[in-house]
């Protein structure tokens, strides 16, 4: 596995120099800002990203005001109690993408957020989760949330400003090239190996997971 500086140099050459690469790197929110984000914005982010697969982002963006209206601003307590008549109304609502399983996932994720209140709330949980165990936060969203597996949960977290990696095609290609994994990671053992590699690169570089992830992607 290469030292992070070597991978950074490869990415910088591909992107036209160090300054141009640095300009592409995200700056996550501080933990206290994450913790202060209201529940309804977390639910909205989860919804935005779970509805997106299979569609272009332009479709989601164009319809998003309608989503906000149809789901009542994504208030978790209201969304957790979607009755059959309201569910049927949402299925017929042209303001949103009419996908029954995804509509139901919004309700299930609202319940998930309610459950997290006993653990400090979604904002606090996400903000306090150690970056050295980020793979476990991804697993939490996958196992306790609805339709938040794969890259959906990580993209939703990134959109909210949480420092973390996304195992995109290019990031995975770099991980394979470095001998971290043999293919796209799916098992617990593979995810632990990915986390260990990111932890090593974080120690080497002093950078957060989001920036390391973006550099890895830029190196391919």
MIZAMAR-102472 format. One line per 10 residues: number of its first residue (from 1); their letters; for each residue y, z, x of C-alpha. Coordinates in nm, 3 decimals, always signed. Each point is the difference from the previous one (the first is absolute). Layout:
BEGIN
NUM) A) Y Z X; ...
! end
This chain:
BEGIN
1) XXXXXXXXXX) +0.000 +0.000 +0.000; +0.332 -0.107 +0.149; +0.284 +0.243 +0.062; +0.262 -0.030 -0.274; +0.257 -0.133 +0.248; -0.221 -0.304 +0.062; -0.033 -0.072 -0.370; +0.373 +0.047 -0.047; +0.065 -0.251 +0.278; -0.225 -0.254 -0.170
11) XXXXXXXXXX) +0.181 +0.051 -0.331; +0.344 -0.020 +0.161; -0.087 -0.331 +0.166; -0.119 -0.140 -0.331; +0.311 +0.116 -0.187; +0.257 -0.117 +0.249; +0.067 +0.313 +0.198; +0.016 +0.377 -0.021; +0.322 +0.018 -0.202; -0.129 -0.237 -0.267
21) XXXXXXXXXX) -0.325 +0.193 -0.027; +0.178 +0.334 -0.023; +0.213 -0.139 -0.284; -0.318 -0.064 -0.199; -0.132 +0.354 +0.028; +0.032 +0.227 -0.307; +0.170 +0.338 +0.003; -0.186 +0.243 -0.231; +0.171 +0.265 -0.210; +0.016 +0.355 +0.135
31) XXXXXXXXXX) -0.256 +0.234 -0.162; +0.257 +0.193 -0.204; +0.131 -0.322 -0.153; -0.354 -0.099 -0.094; -0.065 +0.341 -0.154; +0.314 -0.031 -0.213; -0.094 -0.333 -0.161; -0.068 +0.056 -0.372; -0.351 -0.044 -0.135; +0.097 -0.294 -0.219
41) XXXXXXXXXX) +0.098 -0.205 +0.307; -0.339 +0.061 +0.160; -0.173 -0.109 -0.320; +0.223 -0.308 -0.015; -0.086 -0.092 +0.358; -0.371 +0.037 -0.068; +0.037 -0.214 -0.313; +0.203 -0.268 +0.175; -0.260 -0.039 +0.272; -0.310 +0.017 -0.219
51) XXXXXXXXXX) +0.136 -0.267 -0.234; +0.095 -0.230 +0.290; -0.343 -0.120 +0.125; -0.073 -0.347 -0.129; +0.365 -0.072 -0.073; +0.302 -0.097 +0.205; +0.253 +0.272 +0.073; +0.267 -0.213 -0.167; -0.185 +0.041 -0.333; -0.017 +0.378 +0.039
61) XXXXXXXXXX) +0.364 +0.025 +0.107; +0.117 -0.214 -0.290; -0.193 +0.208 -0.251; +0.067 +0.339 +0.156; +0.292 +0.102 -0.225; -0.234 -0.068 -0.291; -0.269 +0.216 +0.158; +0.248 +0.286 +0.033; +0.095 -0.031 -0.366; -0.354 -0.041 -0.129
71) XXXXXXXXXX) -0.131 +0.301 +0.191; +0.300 +0.219 -0.080; +0.121 +0.029 +0.357; -0.352 +0.100 +0.110; +0.036 +0.362 -0.104; -0.344 +0.140 +0.095; -0.028 +0.233 -0.299; +0.071 -0.282 -0.244; -0.219 -0.253 +0.182; -0.288 +0.247 +0.018
81) XXXXXXXXXX) -0.005 +0.015 -0.380; -0.017 -0.369 -0.086; -0.164 -0.003 -0.342; -0.208 -0.290 -0.131; +0.284 -0.147 -0.204; +0.237 +0.005 +0.294; -0.268 -0.148 +0.225; -0.048 -0.284 -0.248; +0.376 -0.051 -0.011; +0.012 -0.024 +0.380
91) XXXXXXXXXX) -0.280 -0.254 -0.005; +0.219 -0.215 -0.223; +0.328 +0.069 +0.186; +0.129 -0.319 +0.162; +0.236 +0.202 +0.221; -0.292 +0.101 +0.223; -0.315 -0.152 +0.148; -0.248 +0.052 -0.282; -0.306 +0.121 +0.189; -0.192 +0.273 -0.182
101) XXXXXXXXXX) -0.171 +0.158 +0.301; +0.326 +0.019 +0.192; +0.188 +0.146 -0.294; -0.269 +0.265 -0.026; +0.032 +0.061 +0.376; +0.366 +0.095 -0.053; -0.115 +0.266 -0.244; -0.272 +0.122 +0.238; +0.244 +0.019 +0.290; +0.240 +0.199 -0.218
111) XXXXXXXXXX) -0.279 +0.254 -0.053; -0.064 -0.006 +0.376; +0.364 +0.092 +0.064; -0.022 +0.281 -0.255; -0.302 +0.138 +0.184; +0.185 -0.009 +0.332; +0.263 +0.239 -0.137; -0.243 +0.284 +0.075; +0.005 -0.116 +0.363; +0.379 -0.018 +0.027
121) XXXXXXXXXX) +0.057 -0.334 -0.168; -0.045 -0.358 +0.117; +0.318 -0.001 +0.209; -0.091 +0.317 +0.183; -0.360 -0.106 +0.053; +0.099 -0.337 +0.146; +0.283 +0.143 +0.208; -0.209 +0.277 +0.155; -0.313 -0.200 +0.070; -0.053 -0.021 +0.379
131) XXXXXXXXXX) +0.031 -0.347 +0.143; -0.298 +0.074 +0.223; -0.211 +0.009 -0.317; +0.167 -0.281 -0.190; -0.338 -0.159 -0.076; -0.078 +0.305 -0.214; +0.317 -0.051 -0.205; -0.106 -0.360 -0.060; -0.341 +0.129 -0.108; +0.164 +0.250 -0.236
141) XXXXXXXXXX) +0.184 -0.276 -0.184; -0.316 -0.208 -0.017; -0.226 +0.274 -0.132; +0.234 +0.194 -0.228; +0.239 -0.276 -0.102; -0.074 -0.313 -0.202; -0.008 -0.345 +0.161; +0.171 +0.135 +0.313; -0.272 -0.096 +0.244; +0.016 -0.275 +0.262
151) XXXXXXXXXX) +0.357 -0.072 +0.103; +0.154 +0.089 -0.338; +0.048 +0.370 +0.070; +0.128 -0.049 +0.357; +0.249 -0.266 -0.112; +0.124 +0.232 -0.276; +0.045 +0.281 +0.254; +0.178 -0.232 +0.244; +0.236 -0.111 -0.276; +0.092 +0.363 -0.065
161) XXXXXXXXXX) +0.077 +0.053 +0.367; -0.311 +0.189 +0.111; -0.092 -0.061 +0.364; -0.341 -0.165 +0.007; -0.201 -0.305 +0.092; -0.118 -0.289 -0.213; -0.325 -0.171 +0.090; +0.122 -0.351 -0.063; -0.187 -0.305 +0.126; +0.208 -0.008 +0.320
171) XXXXXXXXXX) -0.021 +0.374 +0.068; -0.376 -0.016 -0.049; -0.021 -0.299 +0.235; +0.172 +0.201 +0.273; -0.228 +0.298 -0.062; -0.301 -0.231 +0.037; +0.146 -0.153 +0.316; +0.042 +0.348 +0.147; -0.357 +0.095 -0.081; +0.099 +0.270 -0.247
181) XXXXXXXXXX) -0.205 -0.153 -0.283; -0.223 -0.305 -0.035; +0.137 -0.110 -0.335; +0.234 +0.114 -0.278; -0.063 +0.376 -0.021; -0.164 +0.127 -0.315; -0.213 +0.298 +0.094; +0.119 +0.352 +0.075; -0.114 -0.041 +0.361; +0.200 -0.322 +0.041
191) XXXXXXXXXX) +0.311 +0.155 -0.155; -0.034 +0.299 +0.232; -0.020 -0.240 +0.296; +0.316 -0.176 -0.120; +0.179 +0.332 -0.035; -0.107 +0.105 +0.350; +0.139 -0.325 +0.143; +0.332 +0.046 -0.178; +0.016 +0.359 +0.120; -0.051 -0.117 +0.359
201) XXXXXXXXXX) +0.268 -0.266 -0.029; +0.236 +0.253 -0.159; -0.047 +0.234 +0.296; +0.057 -0.285 +0.243; +0.312 -0.135 -0.169; +0.162 +0.288 -0.185; +0.024 -0.231 -0.301; -0.104 +0.059 -0.357; -0.290 -0.165 -0.178; +0.215 -0.253 -0.188
211) XXXXXXXXXX) +0.154 -0.138 +0.317; -0.333 -0.013 +0.181; -0.151 -0.181 -0.298; +0.281 -0.257 -0.003; -0.029 -0.056 +0.376; -0.373 -0.057 -0.031; +0.059 -0.255 -0.276; +0.270 -0.174 +0.205; -0.236 -0.031 +0.297; -0.228 -0.242 -0.188
! end
